[in-house]
Amino acid sequence: MAARVDEEYDYLFKIVLIGDSGVGKSNLLSRFTRNEFNLESKSTIGVEFATKSIQAEGKTIKAQIWDTAGQERYRAITSAYYRGAVGALLVYDISKHGTFENVERWLKELRDHAEANIVVMLVGNKSDLRHLRAVETDEAMAFSEQHNLAFIETSALDASGVDTAFQRILTEIYRLMSRRNVAAEEAANQPSLTAGKTISLSQDSNQKKGCCASV
């Protein structure tokens, strides 16, 4: 019966984790989906994914979260990896500035392969290493604002910010999708224009009576 309950959801959203190898993508995935953390975690080989359902605005949203290796030698999988993704967590390590410098390259790859309206969140992971911080919060916030990204700092080790990051991105995806659905329904309900009619968009009150003149 438990498996049956797990299958009941209103929406299924695919989220991808991207960023350099070693920034903690796999541990973010395991912390969110299983509340586990492995200090000895090895580099991901190929692709793995896990699922977890959340509640957002009265709806049950099932997240299918994909994690891939950050190493260059696995880059051939990109197209299939990004296909169908509606959200992405772009992860860097706050204690290694090089991983933040590569964020721009990852963002370009995302723009090249993913849907144009994908929701992207910049994630500064390993916030527990604040004594080794190499990327200032202000620097990351400025980058996220410049590129219109959401931003959060997390620690897969102590779990801070992890649930919040996934909850925020999934809720934002749901809201965007709802707005698009409403707009599409409104467009579908608009009366179609018949041939031979000219519609004036003039706001001059004197012209209101004759706004729709037959040609």
N, C-alpha and C positions, 0 to 999 in steps of 0.2 A: 504494500500500500504506500510506503514511503516513496518508492520510486515513482509511483503514479503522481503523487503530490508535486514532486520535483519537476515533473514534466508540464505542469500547469502554469503557463505564463502568458502575458498579454503581448509581449514583444521580445524578439531575440536580436540583440545588437552585437556585432563583431567589433572587438577592440584589438588593436595591435600595439605591442610594446616595441619601441625602436630606440636605438642609442648604441654607444660603443660597448664592446665586450667588457664585463667586469663592473658595470655601473649598478648592478643589482636588479636587473629586470626580472630574472627568474625568482628571486626572493620576494619581490613585490607581488608577483603572481601567486606564489605559494602562501604568502602572508594574508593576502586578501581572500583567496579561495579556500584555504585549509587552515589558516592561522598558524602556519609553520614557518620556521626560519632555519636555514642550514648554513652554518659558518663555513663548512667545507664544500659548499656548492661548486660544482665544476662547470666549465663553459658548456652552454647548451649546444648540442649538435643537431643541426637541422631545425625542425620546428616542433614545438609542443603547445598544447593549449589546455585550458581548464575552464570550467563554467561556474557561475554563481548567480543566484537571483537576488535582486534587491526590490524594495518598494520605493516608488517615486510617484508622488501626486495621485495616490490611489491605484496605481497600476503595478503589476508585477513584471519587472524587466529582467530577462535572463541575459547575462553578459557572457559572451564566448570570447575569452581573452587569449590571444595568440602571442607566443614568445619565440623569438628566433635568435640565432647567434649573431653577435655584433661583428664577428670577424669577417674580413673581406672575402675569404674563400667561399662563404656561403651566400654571396650576394646574388647568385643566379636565381634564387627562389623568389626574388622581390615581387614580380608581377602577380604570381599566384597568392603570395602572402598578403598583399594589399587588397586583393579583389574582394569586394563586398564589405570592406571595413567602413564603419561610420564614425569611428573614433580612434584616436591614437594618443598614447602616452609617450612623449619624447623625453627620454631619461638621461640625465648626466649625474656624475658623482661630484658633490660639492667640494670634496677634498682633492680633486684632480682637474685643474683648469683645462687641460687638453681635451677632456671629455665634453666640456662646455663649448670649447672652440669648434668642435666637430658637430655641434647641434645644427648649425646652419646648413652643413652638407646633408645631414639626415633630413632636415626640413625640405630641402630641394628634392631629394629622392622621393619623399612622401608626396610632394606636389606633382612630381612627374608620373607617379604610378597610381596614386589613390584618387578617389572621387574628389571633385572640386569643392564640395560642401562638407568634407570631413571635418569633424570637431577635433582640435588638437590641444592638448594640455602639456606644458613644459613642466617637468618634474625634477627638482633638485633632490636626489636621493642621498642617503647616508648623513642625514642632519644630526645624527648622534656623534659624528666626528667634527663637531663645531670647533674643537681646539686645533683641528688640522684644516680648517676652512680655507679654500683657495679661490672660491667663487662667492663674491658678496651677493647677498640677497638683492640689493638695489640693482646690481649689474644684470642679474637674471630677469628681474622685473622689467627693466628698461627694454631688454631684448623681446620679452613676451609682449609688451605693449606695442613695440615697433612692428611685430609680425602678427598682431591680433590673436595671441594665444592666451589661454587660461594659464595660471601658474600656481604651483604649490611646492613646498618642501616636505619631504617625507623621510621616514626611517623604517626600512623593512625590519631592522634589528629590534627596535623597541615599539614598532607598530604605529608610531605617531604619524598622522596624516594619511595613512594608506587607505583606510575605508573612505575618508573624506574625499580623496582624489578620485576614486572610482565612482562614488556616489554623485559627485559634482559633474563629472563628464557624462555619465549615463543620464542624469536628469536633464542636462543641457541638450543632449541628443534627442531625448523624448520631447522636450519643449519645441525644439526646432522642427521636428517631424510633425508635431501637432499643428504648428502654425502653417506649415506647408500644406497639410491636409485640409485645413480650414480654407486656406486661400484657393486651393484646387476645387473644393466644393462650391465656393462662392462663384468662381469663374464658370463652373459647369452649370450653375443655376441662372447665370445671366441670360436674358433673352437674346437670341441670336439676331443680328442685324439683317434685315431683308435687303435684297439688292435694290438699288435705285433710291436709297434713303441717304440723306446727308445729315450728319449729326454735328451741331455746332457746340463747341465747348466754351463759348463766350460766357463770362460771368456778368455781363451787363444786364441789369435787371429789366431794362426796356426790351431786351431781345428774348426774354424768357418765353413769351407766348408763342413765338414762332421759332422755337429752337430746332424743331424737326421739320424741315421743309422737303416736300417731294420734289424730286428732280424732274 
